[in-house]
Amino acid sequence: MVAAYIEENVRYALAEDIGTGDVTVTLIPEASNSMATVICREAAILCGVSWFNEVFQQLDPKIKIHWTYTDGGFIPTNHIICTLEGPSRPILRGERTALNFLQTLSGTATTVHHYASAIADLPTKVLDTRKTLPGLRQAQKYAVRCGGGYNHRQGLYDGVLIKENHILAAGSITKAIEQARAYSFNLPIEIEVENLDELQQALAASPDIIMLDNFDLPTISEAVSLNQKRTKLEASGGITLKNIRQIAETGVDYISVGALTKDIQAIDMSMRFSH
């Protein structure tokens, strides 16, 4: 992960929280020093160590952080993640911002871990989407990797994904793929189809990937049969932990899940001062 991106994320988040100054922390003597522990209250996959560290690096480099776990590691319930030592005021000032990053990114990584584990013995890969929290695209994409998933395109610039409105504007599936091939600068070309007729049209134009949008299970199986491994197939839409394995067992290459980064359940973590 690029350090400049993390620094910018943290700088913005601290400015958002602290504003003109932390008025409560003035109750603490300026010379006070403390030790604190961060505890994870539920089983989780850790993610966000660099963001957490950067919060306190920006507030006071004298704060020392000792980690028990690393990004991608499994944390059992009620285990200590890390300890902090240093000036009390900046530790208190950064507590919420640091935990926000750690809880959110660990939440993403943990969700991905559940999905990836459900099909770990199959060749199908779990992909994320662009349905990310504004300003945290790269952070959540990193969390997906920590959880055992894979990244789809980072944004609109590193891959062609032709959807329904692109097809309508271009005139047809064939024309849309031809135009993409002419102007895509050797980027991968993917097209979304909504039925088997559109799949046949797409197969004739030979894109790199075809996305099966909201296909039911029998139709996904039929699509895999029709494809005959001519191109990569991605299932998308309506994917849950209950059905992901059945979908993977059809033989699709990828399954993309917007919920990995969109429907975030933050991990329960807390910081406690010991003195």
N, C-alpha and C positions, 0 to 999 in steps of 0.2 A: 504494500500500500504506500502511495506517495506521501512523504512526510509533509509536504507543503499543503496537500489537500486536508490532512488531519489537522494541521495547525489552523487552517482557515475555518474548518468546521467548529473547532473548539473556541476560537476567538469570537466567532459570531455568537455561539451559544452562551459564552460567559457574558458578553455584552448584553445579550437579551435578558439574562437573569440578574446581573449585578446592576446594570444601568448606571445611575449616578453614584452608587455606593451601597454596600450592605449595612443597613442601619442597625440591625440586631447584633452583629458581631462586635460592635463597639462595647458591648457589655463585658466582653472578655478582656482581661489585661493584655496589653500589647506584647509583653514579654513572655506570655504563657506558652508552654510547649505541651504537646499531647501525643498519646498513642491511640490508634483507632484500628478496628478490624472491620472488614466487609464480609458479611455472612450471606450465603445463598440459602434461601429457605425452601427451595425445591430442587429436584434433580434437573440439571440443565447442561447444555454445551456452552462453554465460555467463549465470548467474543467481545472485543472492544478494549483490550488491554492498552493498546497504543493511544486511544482516545482518552482513557482514564488517566494514563500517565501524563499526557499532554496538558490536561486541565491543571494539574498541580505544578507542572513545569512552568506554565505561564503565570501561575499565581505566586509561586515561591519555589525556586529550584532547590532550596534547602530541605524540602520535604522528601523523605526517603520512603520508597514503596517496595515491599517485599512480597512477591507473588508465590502462592502455593500451586497455582495452576497456570497453564498457558492457553492461548487461543486454540480452540478446537478440542480442548480437553473436557472430559465428562466430570461434572461436579455432583457428588451425592448430596442429598438433602442435609441442610444444617451444617455444612462444612465452611470453614474460613477460606475465602478466596485470596485475600491479601491483607497485609497490615501496613499502616502508615505511621510515620514518626516525623514530628516537626512542629513548627509554629502553629498554634491552635487556630488563630484567626483565618489564615488561608485554607486550612483543611476544612473548616466549617463553611467558608465562602464557596468552596468548590464542590462540596459534598453532593448537592443535588445534580449539578451539571454532569459530574463524573458518573454518578449512578444512572442518570438518564441514558447516557451513551451505552454503558455496560448492560443495563437491563434490556434496552431496546435491541441492541445487536445480538445479545445472547438469546433473546426471544426469537429473533429471526433464525439464528443458527440452530436452535433447539427444534423449531418447527420443521426446518429442512431435514434435520437428523431423523425425525419421525417418518417423513415421507421417503427419504433415501433408504432407511433401514427396512422399510416394507418391501422393497424390491432389490435389496442388496445382492441377492444371488442371481439376478437376471441382468442381461446386458443393457437394458433400457436405462437411459440417464434422465435424472430429474433436472429440469431447467427452471430458471427464474424468468421473470418478464420485466417490462418497464413500469410495472405498477408499484413504484417505490415511493417512499416518503420524500417530498421535495427537499433538495439539498443534501440528501443522504444516499444518493444513487450508488456511488462507489463503495460507501461504507456497507450498505446492505448487500451489494454484490459480493463483497469480501466475506460477509457473514454467511452467505449461501455456500461459499466454498468451504468455510470452516465447518459447516454442518454436513458436508458430504455431497452437496449438489453441484451443479455446473451453471455457468453463466450463459445466457442467451446473448444477444447483442447488448452492448453498453448503452447505446442510444440510437439516434436516427442516422448516425454518421458511419457506422462500422458494419453495416449489413443491410441488405434490401429485404423488406418484408412487405409484399404486395397484398393488400386487403381488399375487401369488397368495394370500397369507394375508389381505390386506385384502379381497380378493374373497370368500374363503370366509367371513370374519367378517360381511361385509355381506349376503351371500346370493346375489349375482349380479354380473356385470359392470355391467349396467344400473343396479342399485341402488347400487353403489359409486360410479359416476360421478354419479348424481343426488345422492347424499349429499355428495360432494365439491363439486359445483356449489352446493349450498345453504350450505356452511360454509367455502368456500375463500377468502373475502375477495378475490375477483377474481385469485387466483393462477393460474398456468397449471396445467392438469390433464393429467397423463400417466398412461396405463395400460399395464401389461405384459401381453402375450398370448403364449401358447405354441403356438398352432396357428391355422389359417385359420378354423376355426369361431369361435374366440374373437375373431379379428380382425373378422369380420362383425358379431358382437355389439357390439364396441367401436365400430365405424364407425357403427352405428345410434344410438349414444348421443352421438356427436360430441365426443369429447375434443379437447384441443389437440394432443396428441402421442400416438402409439401406439408402444410399444417392442416390437420383434419379438425375443423372447428365444430365443436359440440356434436360430434358423431356419437351415436349410441354404440354399445359394445358389439352387437352383431355387424353393424356397418363398418366399424373399425376393422374387424376381422376380415370382412370382404375387401376392404381397401388394401390391407396387407397382402391378400391373395392376388388382387389385381396388379399391385405394384411389382411383384416378383423381384424385389430388391433392386429395381432400376434406379431409385433415388431414396433419400432418407425420408422417413415419415415421422411427423410430430403430432401427438394427440394433445388437444387443448380444449378447455371449457368444461366446467362441471366436475373437475377432478377433486376427489376427496381421499382421505386416508382409507375410507371403506371400499373405494373402487379402484384405487391406483394399481393394485397388484393384478386385478383382472385385466386392466387395460394393458399393462406391461406384458402380460402373458400372451397377448395377441401377436407380439413381435414388432411393435413400433420401436423406432430407434430412440425417440425422445418423448417425454411427457412434460409439458410446461404448466406451471401452477402459479397463478397470480397471487394466491393467498399466502405464499411463502414470504412475500415482502409487503403485502397490502394489509392483511388481517393480523396485526401484531398483538400478541399477548406478552407483555413485558414480564420478565422473570422477577420473582420476588426476592429482592436483595435489600440489605440494610447495612448502614454503617453505625458502629457503636464505639464510643470513646471508653477507654479503660481507665484513663486518668487525665 
